[in-house]
């Protein structure tokens, strides 16, 4: 039997499609509205799957503050119905379930305390998955990018070509994640999942940086002359509060699944090369 991949047109879904090929069925909202319980139930009644890899989410962090119902439908209820009727689920979650007041990398058992609507609805999704799935692997990740879709890397490349200077926050710390590396880790995990297993894992690329550091690396590797200036978060106010420190400890996923994780800068260089953006 094949896997079902939801959110297939997003960054992670696109990378999974490249790796899994014909071993999975790929759907986006047009094919399956995961927030509609009856639609999800019928979908799994019509066809059997080994399980579902849920990449679908409402990820507009600031917009979610004004549209909490939409975020709730996708991030909480969508995860709930996929877990209930899909039975086995690999569910993608986020570092935003933490409040960011730590000073050491978060482990899976650390207390969650989301500070935004997005983070709260993603945490509710995690809780629903654990309550309703027979088998569940939740993977929290952060700062995801690839050559497809909209993301920080592509924004910095565009602005770096348009402007002489950029201001980027230096006081939000985390770890970038190349969606292709996360997809490869998921594919490696699939045959190792045990029936009845329920666990949370963390995955990002290795290394730690601020958004400013990340932007500097992007412009350097791409050979852009744009100057990147560090600013505090108070100089770039956003509607949703962000965690100031959301580095995730990956020891558990390395131990349980023998997953190899490379440094974020190495991954970034590969992606920019793929995009024809490296000097």
Backbone bond lengths (Angstrom), bond angles and torsions (degrees), N, CA, C in turn:
res aa  C-N    CA-C-N  psi(-1)  N-CA   C-N-CA  omega(-1)  CA-C   N-CA-C  phi
1 X - - - 1.458 - - 1.535 110.55 -
2 X 1.309 114.61 154.15 1.451 120.60 -177.58 1.522 111.55 -96.53
3 X 1.319 115.32 165.78 1.448 122.71 173.94 1.528 109.35 -89.83
4 X 1.318 116.26 151.74 1.454 121.90 171.82 1.525 107.81 -103.40
5 X 1.324 116.50 127.93 1.465 121.78 177.59 1.518 108.65 -111.02
6 X 1.327 116.69 116.51 1.460 120.91 176.56 1.533 109.20 -96.28
7 X 1.334 115.54 157.60 1.462 118.84 -174.24 1.508 111.14 66.15
8 X 1.339 115.88 37.35 1.463 121.41 -169.60 1.517 114.20 -68.37
9 X 1.331 118.00 -20.38 1.459 119.92 -179.35 1.521 112.91 -91.74
10 X 1.322 117.24 -0.77 1.453 120.68 177.66 1.517 111.70 -81.37
11 X 1.314 116.04 -174.72 1.467 120.54 -175.62 1.525 111.90 -63.58
12 X 1.327 116.97 -52.75 1.463 120.06 -179.07 1.515 110.83 -68.11
13 X 1.329 117.11 -41.00 1.461 120.10 178.46 1.510 112.29 -59.51
14 X 1.319 116.81 -39.92 1.468 121.33 178.58 1.517 110.88 -63.62
15 X 1.329 117.14 -41.92 1.466 120.72 179.79 1.526 111.28 -70.13
16 X 1.329 117.41 -35.58 1.469 119.91 176.28 1.520 110.77 -65.95
17 X 1.302 116.34 -38.48 1.465 120.73 178.60 1.525 110.34 -60.93
18 X 1.313 115.88 -39.27 1.469 120.40 179.08 1.523 111.18 -64.84
19 X 1.331 117.49 -35.58 1.464 121.16 -176.46 1.523 113.38 -88.43
20 X 1.321 117.48 -39.76 1.463 120.98 -175.51 1.526 113.10 -86.82
21 X 1.323 116.96 -27.80 1.456 120.26 178.35 1.516 112.88 53.70
22 X 1.316 116.65 -125.48 1.469 122.10 -176.31 1.526 114.18 -79.25
23 X 1.326 117.11 3.52 1.464 119.98 178.83 1.523 112.50 -85.70
24 X 1.324 117.05 5.34 1.459 120.18 179.80 1.523 110.36 -145.48
25 X 1.317 114.82 160.95 1.461 122.89 172.09 1.519 107.00 -107.18
26 X 1.322 117.36 135.42 1.458 121.40 -172.67 1.521 110.53 -117.04
27 X 1.333 115.38 127.89 1.460 119.62 179.44 1.520 110.01 -133.78
28 X 1.319 115.19 148.87 1.444 121.70 169.31 1.511 107.75 -121.48
29 X 1.306 117.11 -170.67 1.467 119.61 -172.44 1.528 112.64 -60.28
30 X 1.331 116.45 -32.62 1.466 119.69 -179.87 1.529 111.40 -62.56
31 X 1.334 116.57 -33.70 1.462 120.77 -179.79 1.526 112.82 -88.94
32 X 1.328 116.97 -29.63 1.461 120.44 -177.93 1.522 110.09 -154.01
33 X 1.320 116.44 116.17 1.465 121.86 174.44 1.520 107.66 -85.84
34 X 1.327 116.82 100.68 1.461 120.31 -172.61 1.529 112.45 -67.85
35 X 1.336 117.50 -16.99 1.464 119.81 179.31 1.531 112.60 -81.10
36 X 1.325 116.84 -7.28 1.466 123.03 179.80 1.530 108.27 -96.96
37 X 1.326 116.87 105.01 1.468 120.45 -175.71 1.522 112.08 -57.42
38 X 1.319 117.62 -44.99 1.460 120.07 -178.28 1.519 111.99 -63.45
39 X 1.335 116.30 -38.78 1.461 120.24 179.25 1.523 110.68 -64.97
40 X 1.318 116.85 -42.08 1.464 120.77 179.55 1.524 110.12 -66.68
41 X 1.323 116.44 -43.39 1.463 120.37 179.87 1.522 111.03 -59.79
42 X 1.337 116.19 -47.35 1.473 120.01 179.36 1.515 111.62 -62.53
43 X 1.332 116.64 -38.61 1.459 121.16 -178.59 1.528 110.93 -59.29
44 X 1.333 116.53 -43.06 1.461 120.14 -178.86 1.527 112.56 -80.98
45 X 1.317 117.53 -19.16 1.468 120.11 174.35 1.522 110.81 -74.43
46 X 1.303 116.06 -34.24 1.459 121.24 -177.84 1.525 111.52 -74.45
47 X 1.336 115.83 -33.98 1.458 119.07 -173.31 1.524 110.75 -141.36
48 X 1.320 116.72 144.81 1.461 121.49 179.65 1.525 110.33 -100.23
49 X 1.319 115.94 140.57 1.462 122.39 178.21 1.521 109.78 -130.84
50 X 1.321 115.91 155.60 1.462 119.93 172.93 1.527 110.10 -64.49
51 X 1.312 115.58 -31.63 1.458 121.55 179.90 1.510 108.84 169.01
52 X 1.316 115.66 -176.27 1.454 121.26 -177.63 1.522 110.52 -123.48
53 X 1.309 116.10 137.84 1.467 122.49 171.95 1.520 105.87 -104.84
54 X 1.309 116.63 106.34 1.463 120.40 -172.47 1.526 111.57 -92.41
55 X 1.314 115.38 100.93 1.466 122.11 176.52 1.522 111.20 -101.12
56 X 1.337 117.41 -2.08 1.463 121.32 -176.58 1.530 109.70 -76.98
57 X 1.325 115.98 139.04 1.463 120.24 178.71 1.519 110.18 -167.85
58 X 1.311 114.74 157.08 1.467 121.73 168.82 1.522 105.39 -91.42
59 X 1.332 117.43 110.26 1.463 120.86 -170.49 1.528 113.94 -114.50
60 X 1.327 117.98 6.36 1.471 120.72 177.65 1.529 107.67 -77.83
61 X 1.323 116.42 89.90 1.464 122.45 -168.16 1.527 112.14 -59.83
62 X 1.308 117.84 -47.20 1.463 120.31 -179.18 1.527 111.79 -72.68
63 X 1.319 116.28 -40.94 1.458 120.76 179.99 1.523 111.59 -62.95
64 X 1.311 116.67 -29.95 1.462 120.63 -179.69 1.520 112.11 -62.49
65 X 1.325 117.40 -26.54 1.459 119.96 178.02 1.526 111.17 -62.94
66 X 1.329 116.21 -29.71 1.469 121.52 178.72 1.524 112.42 -97.04
67 X 1.339 116.45 -15.61 1.461 121.17 -178.01 1.531 110.43 -127.54
68 X 1.332 117.55 57.83 1.474 119.17 -176.98 1.520 113.43 -62.39
69 X 1.337 116.60 -30.80 1.468 119.16 -179.87 1.525 111.13 -65.96
70 X 1.332 116.59 -41.44 1.468 120.31 179.35 1.527 110.78 -65.17
71 X 1.325 116.38 -40.98 1.464 120.22 177.83 1.521 110.78 -64.96
72 X 1.322 116.67 -39.74 1.461 122.02 178.28 1.522 111.54 -62.09
73 X 1.333 116.73 -43.48 1.462 120.90 -178.67 1.530 111.30 -60.93
74 X 1.313 116.83 -46.59 1.464 120.16 -176.21 1.518 112.59 -78.77
75 X 1.324 116.33 -47.90 1.467 120.53 -169.88 1.518 114.28 -82.83
76 X 1.339 116.66 -30.78 1.460 120.12 -179.64 1.530 111.76 -102.46
77 X 1.341 116.26 -63.85 1.462 119.21 -175.08 1.528 111.66 -66.73
78 X 1.308 117.67 -39.24 1.466 119.73 178.12 1.511 111.65 -58.70
79 X 1.328 116.16 -44.83 1.466 120.28 177.68 1.530 110.80 -64.16
80 X 1.319 116.03 -38.72 1.465 120.61 -179.38 1.521 111.48 -61.33
81 X 1.329 117.64 -49.25 1.467 120.57 -176.61 1.526 111.21 -68.51
82 X 1.323 117.84 -37.75 1.465 119.87 177.70 1.523 110.82 -64.70
83 X 1.323 116.65 -39.36 1.461 120.34 178.39 1.527 111.25 -67.58
84 X 1.329 116.56 -42.15 1.460 121.57 -176.37 1.525 111.85 -66.41
85 X 1.325 117.02 -44.74 1.466 120.24 -174.11 1.531 112.87 -98.69
86 X 1.326 117.16 -23.30 1.464 119.85 177.38 1.514 112.41 -82.43
87 X 1.351 116.41 -21.09 1.472 124.54 176.28 1.525 113.33 71.41
88 X 1.334 116.83 -54.44 1.468 121.36 178.34 1.527 107.82 -111.31
89 X 1.346 117.12 127.07 1.456 119.30 -174.43 1.521 111.85 -141.97
90 X 1.327 114.74 137.33 1.466 122.06 166.15 1.522 104.22 -106.67
91 X 1.309 116.18 112.58 1.461 121.88 -171.00 1.523 110.02 -112.94
92 X 1.321 116.42 129.02 1.466 121.24 -178.20 1.519 109.92 -92.76
93 X 1.326 115.64 123.60 1.456 121.07 178.58 1.527 109.76 -121.14
94 X 1.318 117.53 -158.77 1.459 120.49 -164.73 1.528 113.47 -144.89
95 X 1.323 115.43 157.20 1.459 121.98 172.26 1.527 112.10 -66.85
96 X 1.333 117.61 -15.95 1.463 121.21 -177.78 1.532 112.84 -72.00
97 X 1.328 118.02 -0.64 1.466 119.33 172.80 1.530 110.54 -74.96
98 X 1.341 116.91 -10.62 1.465 121.72 177.89 1.530 110.25 -102.51
99 X 1.330 115.87 158.13 1.462 119.56 -178.15 1.526 112.92 -87.90
100 X 1.330 117.62 -13.09 1.458 120.32 174.47 1.511 115.27 82.61
101 X 1.332 118.70 17.86 1.462 119.87 179.97 1.527 112.08 -96.06
102 X 1.321 117.06 1.94 1.466 121.97 175.35 1.524 110.79 -68.17
103 X 1.317 115.72 165.22 1.463 120.56 172.34 1.529 110.72 -126.92
104 X 1.334 116.38 1.63 1.466 121.41 173.41 1.529 107.30 -128.78
105 X 1.345 117.69 155.45 1.471 119.96 -175.97 1.531 112.63 -55.30
106 X 1.319 115.47 137.22 1.456 122.07 -179.50 1.526 110.98 -70.76
107 X 1.325 116.26 134.27 1.463 121.42 170.25 1.526 107.86 -98.36
108 X 1.318 115.25 166.46 1.459 120.83 -172.02 1.528 113.50 -61.16
109 X 1.323 116.98 -29.96 1.462 120.56 -176.24 1.524 113.71 -90.52
110 X 1.316 117.75 -0.46 1.465 119.90 178.34 1.526 110.59 -62.83
111 X 1.304 115.62 151.02 1.460 120.78 -178.22 1.526 110.61 -63.73
112 X 1.320 116.11 131.48 1.465 121.35 176.00 1.525 109.20 -87.30
113 X 1.330 115.03 148.50 1.463 120.33 178.36 1.529 108.22 -163.44
114 X 1.334 117.78 72.76 1.464 120.51 -176.36 1.525 112.19 -63.56
115 X 1.333 115.69 145.80 1.471 120.82 -176.12 1.527 111.75 -114.94
116 X 1.330 116.55 13.22 1.464 120.87 178.53 1.523 109.12 -141.42
117 X 1.324 116.40 161.64 1.466 121.37 175.62 1.521 110.11 -59.11
118 X 1.316 116.17 -44.07 1.472 120.35 178.47 1.530 110.28 -55.87
119 X 1.329 116.80 -51.38 1.455 120.58 -179.34 1.514 112.88 -62.09
120 X 1.331 116.82 -40.41 1.464 120.80 -179.83 1.527 111.22 -64.54
121 X 1.329 116.98 -43.48 1.467 119.10 -178.81 1.521 111.61 -70.91
122 X 1.328 117.26 -31.93 1.471 119.38 176.06 1.531 110.52 -68.76
123 X 1.326 117.41 -37.82 1.459 120.06 176.61 1.522 110.58 -65.40
124 X 1.323 117.20 -41.19 1.466 120.40 176.31 1.526 110.48 -60.81
125 X 1.331 116.58 -36.08 1.459 120.48 176.33 1.519 111.42 -63.60
126 X 1.330 116.82 -43.15 1.466 120.52 176.58 1.528 111.03 -58.08
127 X 1.315 115.63 -46.97 1.465 120.97 -177.92 1.523 111.45 -63.26
128 X 1.334 116.35 -38.52 1.465 120.57 178.63 1.524 111.06 -67.27
129 X 1.326 116.19 -40.54 1.467 120.44 178.39 1.526 110.31 -60.69
130 X 1.321 116.76 -45.86 1.454 120.43 -179.71 1.533 111.69 -64.17
131 X 1.323 116.44 -33.56 1.463 120.42 -176.80 1.522 113.18 -79.07
132 X 1.327 117.50 -31.25 1.467 119.51 -168.63 1.537 114.82 -112.25
133 X 1.310 119.31 -20.33 1.466 120.20 -179.55 1.524 110.81 -81.47
134 X 1.324 116.38 152.07 1.463 120.77 171.37 1.524 110.48 -78.74
135 X 1.341 114.99 -38.58 1.460 122.89 179.41 1.522 107.40 -134.44
136 X 1.332 117.35 130.94 1.463 119.20 -175.31 1.521 111.72 -146.41
137 X 1.319 115.20 131.33 1.460 122.42 169.45 1.527 106.63 -122.75
138 X 1.308 115.86 114.28 1.469 121.58 177.39 1.517 108.30 -99.78
139 X 1.318 116.10 129.07 1.463 120.69 179.71 1.522 108.95 -119.07
140 X 1.330 115.89 112.28 1.464 120.58 174.29 1.519 109.32 -85.29
141 X 1.315 115.86 134.62 1.455 120.72 179.93 1.516 109.18 -136.97
142 X 1.331 117.64 -175.70 1.461 120.43 -174.70 1.524 110.90 -160.37
143 X 1.329 115.31 152.66 1.468 123.32 169.41 1.539 111.76 49.68
144 X 1.314 116.39 50.90 1.464 122.07 -172.97 1.537 110.80 -78.35
145 X 1.320 115.69 139.66 1.466 121.50 177.06 1.517 109.47 -152.05
146 X 1.306 116.61 160.83 1.466 123.23 169.34 1.522 106.93 -164.51
147 X 1.314 116.96 -169.11 1.467 120.48 -177.60 1.517 112.45 -77.31
148 X 1.330 116.71 -8.77 1.468 121.42 -176.13 1.523 110.51 -108.35
149 X 1.315 116.64 155.76 1.455 121.34 172.98 1.513 113.33 72.08
150 X 1.327 114.99 -166.80 1.459 122.06 -179.42 1.517 109.79 -102.80
151 X 1.329 116.98 130.88 1.452 120.70 179.68 1.523 110.02 -160.97
152 X 1.317 116.26 174.44 1.461 122.43 -175.81 1.525 111.90 -60.85
153 X 1.317 117.25 -41.50 1.464 120.29 -177.97 1.525 110.73 -61.34
154 X 1.306 116.94 -47.24 1.462 120.33 -178.55 1.529 111.30 -67.99
155 X 1.330 116.34 -34.68 1.465 119.51 176.58 1.526 110.97 -65.38
156 X 1.322 117.34 -44.31 1.463 120.72 178.90 1.525 111.58 -64.47
157 X 1.312 117.65 -38.05 1.467 120.37 177.31 1.524 110.70 -63.18
158 X 1.326 115.65 -44.51 1.471 119.58 -179.33 1.523 111.29 -65.08
159 X 1.324 116.64 -49.73 1.459 119.87 -178.23 1.526 111.80 -68.31
160 X 1.327 115.51 -34.08 1.456 119.78 179.40 1.519 113.35 -64.71
161 X 1.314 116.10 -25.08 1.464 120.62 177.05 1.533 111.73 -87.21
162 X 1.340 115.60 -24.88 1.461 120.63 -176.40 1.526 113.36 -89.48
163 X 1.346 117.12 -27.20 1.456 121.28 -171.61 1.522 112.35 -122.11
164 X 1.333 114.12 160.19 1.466 119.52 177.02 1.526 111.37 -85.62
165 X 1.334 116.65 -24.21 1.464 119.77 179.43 1.524 110.30 -148.32
166 X 1.325 114.99 155.48 1.464 122.79 178.47 1.521 109.19 -135.18
167 X 1.315 116.69 144.84 1.459 122.23 173.64 1.528 108.62 -107.36
168 X 1.323 116.82 125.36 1.467 121.29 -176.71 1.524 108.83 -134.68
169 X 1.346 115.93 139.44 1.467 119.70 -174.99 1.530 111.67 -67.43
170 X 1.318 114.30 139.50 1.468 120.98 -178.38 1.525 112.75 -107.76
171 X 1.352 117.38 -8.53 1.463 120.24 -172.99 1.520 113.80 -106.92
172 X 1.326 117.00 21.22 1.467 122.05 168.60 1.523 106.76 -117.97
173 X 1.321 116.12 119.35 1.460 121.85 -169.20 1.523 110.75 -115.78
174 X 1.326 116.28 134.22 1.458 120.68 178.64 1.514 111.33 -164.92
175 X 1.323 115.89 -153.55 1.468 121.66 -179.54 1.521 109.29 -138.69
176 X 1.325 118.80 121.59 1.467 120.93 176.48 1.523 111.10 -64.94
177 X 1.327 115.26 154.39 1.461 121.07 -179.91 1.520 109.91 -134.31
178 X 1.319 117.05 117.67 1.457 121.58 172.12 1.523 107.96 -75.20
179 X 1.333 116.54 122.04 1.468 121.14 -176.53 1.526 111.95 -57.92
180 X 1.320 117.71 -31.15 1.461 120.88 178.47 1.518 112.41 -66.46
181 X 1.330 117.20 -36.44 1.464 120.69 176.81 1.524 110.80 -69.94
182 X 1.325 116.69 -40.32 1.468 120.01 176.55 1.519 110.78 -63.89
183 X 1.324 116.86 -41.92 1.466 120.65 177.90 1.523 111.07 -60.82
184 X 1.324 116.56 -42.52 1.468 120.34 179.18 1.527 110.90 -63.67
185 X 1.337 116.98 -37.70 1.463 120.26 177.58 1.525 110.58 -65.14
186 X 1.321 117.03 -41.35 1.467 120.80 178.84 1.524 110.62 -62.32
187 X 1.331 117.01 -44.91 1.465 121.31 179.69 1.530 110.25 -61.36
188 X 1.332 116.46 -38.06 1.469 119.80 178.31 1.524 111.83 -68.25
189 X 1.319 116.84 -30.91 1.463 121.94 -178.25 1.526 112.38 -76.21
190 X 1.331 117.56 -34.58 1.464 122.12 -171.34 1.533 114.01 -47.65
191 X 1.341 120.20 -51.16 1.473 118.66 -177.87 1.526 113.82 -73.27
192 X 1.330 117.16 -7.81 1.470 120.50 -177.75 1.528 113.25 -97.87
193 X 1.324 116.65 -6.40 1.459 119.75 -177.54 1.524 110.52 -69.62
194 X 1.312 116.42 131.59 1.455 121.72 179.84 1.524 110.09 -96.45
195 X 1.309 116.35 139.04 1.463 120.68 177.37 1.527 109.83 -58.67
196 X 1.323 116.23 131.61 1.453 121.15 -179.93 1.514 114.30 88.21
197 X 1.328 116.85 -6.98 1.453 120.95 179.50 1.531 110.31 -68.60
198 X 1.320 117.18 139.00 1.465 122.08 173.19 1.519 107.75 -139.90
199 X 1.333 116.05 115.42 1.455 119.21 -175.47 1.526 110.90 -156.53
200 X 1.323 114.79 155.06 1.460 122.52 176.20 1.521 108.62 -108.66
201 X 1.341 115.81 139.07 1.465 121.34 178.28 1.526 110.10 -132.83
202 X 1.316 114.90 159.98 1.461 121.20 174.98 1.523 109.81 -114.63
203 X 1.333 115.81 138.57 1.459 119.87 175.03 1.531 110.26 -146.58
204 X 1.317 115.55 122.60 1.466 123.68 164.84 1.522 105.12 -143.63
205 X 1.301 116.94 173.79 1.463 117.76 168.08 1.527 108.53 -67.87
206 X 1.328 116.41 158.06 1.459 120.64 -179.65 1.528 110.80 -73.20
207 X 1.325 115.06 164.33 1.453 120.27 179.68 1.516 111.84 94.20
208 X 1.306 115.66 163.24 1.459 123.24 -175.43 1.527 108.83 -133.51
209 X 1.327 116.14 141.52 1.467 119.57 177.43 1.521 109.84 -159.10
210 X 1.318 116.25 167.59 1.458 121.90 169.61 1.526 108.17 -94.57
211 X 1.328 116.37 169.15 1.465 119.13 174.92 1.524 109.88 -60.50
212 X 1.319 116.94 -34.78 1.470 121.11 176.41 1.525 110.85 -62.11
213 X 1.334 116.82 -48.43 1.471 120.49 178.38 1.532 110.83 -58.29
214 X 1.329 115.11 -42.03 1.461 120.91 -179.64 1.530 110.23 -62.49
215 X 1.321 116.68 -44.43 1.464 121.14 179.88 1.524 111.25 -64.52
216 X 1.334 116.39 -40.65 1.467 120.03 177.68 1.522 110.56 -60.31
217 X 1.345 116.80 -44.61 1.468 120.87 179.38 1.521 111.01 -62.35
218 X 1.319 117.45 -41.29 1.471 121.41 -179.90 1.527 110.29 -60.73
219 X 1.327 116.87 -49.60 1.466 119.99 -177.62 1.524 111.46 -68.41
220 X 1.321 117.37 -35.59 1.471 120.32 178.66 1.523 111.42 -65.38
221 X 1.335 116.25 -50.18 1.462 120.11 -177.51 1.524 111.13 -65.79
222 X 1.332 116.16 -34.09 1.468 120.46 179.58 1.527 112.58 -81.21
223 X 1.331 116.46 -7.65 1.457 119.83 178.28 1.519 113.62 71.15
224 X 1.325 117.07 31.23 1.467 120.88 179.76 1.522 110.06 -87.74
225 X 1.313 116.85 144.78 1.462 121.64 -178.34 1.522 112.62 -88.71
226 X 1.301 117.35 -3.14 1.457 122.43 -179.06 1.536 110.88 -60.41
227 X 1.334 116.64 132.79 1.456 121.75 177.70 1.531 109.74 -84.12
228 X 1.330 116.95 131.67 1.461 121.92 179.12 1.519 108.32 -106.57
229 X 1.334 116.45 122.18 1.457 122.03 -177.56 1.521 110.81 -109.04
230 X 1.344 118.11 135.91 1.468 120.69 177.96 1.525 111.64 -80.17
231 X 1.333 116.68 135.55 1.462 121.70 174.27 1.524 109.05 -134.43
232 X 1.322 117.03 156.75 1.451 121.66 175.66 1.512 111.07 -77.22
233 X 1.314 116.58 160.63 1.463 120.51 179.82 1.524 111.87 -60.13
234 X 1.344 117.04 -28.03 1.457 119.60 178.41 1.526 112.18 -67.31
235 X 1.325 116.30 -16.84 1.460 120.45 176.47 1.515 112.86 -88.54
236 X 1.333 116.22 -5.14 1.468 121.11 178.55 1.531 107.78 -139.06
237 X 1.326 116.78 71.26 1.470 120.50 -176.06 1.527 112.19 -66.21
238 X 1.311 116.34 140.96 1.465 122.72 177.26 1.524 109.25 -128.67
239 X 1.315 115.90 156.14 1.463 120.26 -178.36 1.526 111.22 -65.25
240 X 1.318 116.76 -41.69 1.467 121.03 179.60 1.525 110.06 -95.00
241 X 1.304 115.86 139.23 1.460 120.62 175.95 1.519 109.81 -75.39
242 X 1.328 116.34 139.08 1.466 121.76 177.62 1.526 110.24 -107.04
243 X 1.339 117.88 150.25 1.467 119.57 171.56 1.526 109.88 -69.31
244 X 1.321 116.90 132.17 1.464 119.84 -178.76 1.528 112.13 -72.59
245 X 1.326 116.48 -30.21 1.466 120.97 -179.92 1.521 107.52 -136.41
246 X 1.319 116.71 115.70 1.465 118.90 -178.11 1.527 111.50 -138.21
247 X 1.322 115.60 39.14 1.465 120.33 175.60 1.528 108.72 -68.69
248 X 1.327 116.98 133.51 1.462 122.26 -176.56 1.531 110.79 -106.56
249 X 1.308 116.41 133.09 1.463 122.80 176.89 1.534 108.92 -79.16
250 X 1.329 117.07 124.76 1.470 121.92 -175.72 1.527 114.30 -102.82
251 X 1.311 118.03 10.39 1.468 120.28 -174.46 1.522 112.18 -59.44
252 X 1.327 117.96 -37.86 1.462 121.44 -175.67 1.518 112.17 -65.83
253 X 1.336 118.09 -44.37 1.465 120.47 -178.35 1.522 110.70 -70.58
254 X 1.340 116.69 -32.52 1.469 119.27 175.99 1.523 109.92 -66.90
255 X 1.326 116.22 -41.83 1.467 121.11 -177.45 1.519 112.22 -69.32
256 X 1.328 117.74 -48.64 1.466 121.14 -172.55 1.521 113.40 -75.99
257 X 1.333 117.65 -31.41 1.460 120.10 -174.14 1.533 113.54 -122.39
258 X 1.334 116.86 4.87 1.463 121.21 179.94 1.530 111.43 54.68
259 X 1.322 115.67 40.25 1.466 121.55 -179.90 1.521 109.58 -80.63
260 X 1.321 116.79 131.40 1.455 122.41 176.23 1.535 108.45 -92.99
261 X 1.321 116.40 135.58 1.463 120.76 -176.44 1.527 109.26 -128.25
262 X 1.318 115.63 125.67 1.464 118.08 -179.50 1.531 111.18 -97.49
263 X 1.315 115.30 167.34 1.457 121.72 -177.84 1.525 110.46 -69.60
264 X 1.335 115.50 146.36 1.472 120.01 -176.38 1.520 112.29 -60.73
265 X 1.321 117.70 -33.46 1.464 119.33 -177.15 1.533 111.35 -70.50
266 X 1.333 116.25 -36.40 1.469 120.22 176.27 1.527 110.22 -64.29
267 X 1.325 116.33 -44.07 1.464 120.41 178.64 1.525 110.94 -63.39
268 X 1.328 116.38 -43.82 1.465 120.74 179.60 1.521 111.13 -59.28
269 X 1.328 117.57 -44.39 1.462 120.88 179.66 1.521 111.14 -59.78
270 X 1.335 117.29 -39.82 1.463 120.98 178.80 1.531 111.52 -65.28
271 X 1.337 116.29 -42.54 1.459 119.93 -178.78 1.526 110.55 -65.71
272 X 1.311 117.18 -44.33 1.470 120.15 -179.96 1.533 110.91 -64.51
273 X 1.316 115.80 -33.20 1.468 119.79 176.01 1.521 110.23 -66.51
274 X 1.338 116.86 -43.71 1.466 121.38 177.05 1.525 111.12 -58.82
275 X 1.318 115.70 -37.27 1.452 121.22 -178.12 1.535 112.90 -81.07
276 X 1.317 116.59 -4.27 1.458 120.47 -177.45 1.517 111.73 72.22
277 X 1.357 115.77 29.00 1.460 119.88 -174.19 1.530 112.67 -113.68
278 X 1.326 118.70 8.65 1.465 119.26 179.07 1.522 109.54 -96.51
279 X 1.322 114.71 144.91 1.479 118.87 -176.62 1.521 110.71 -74.34
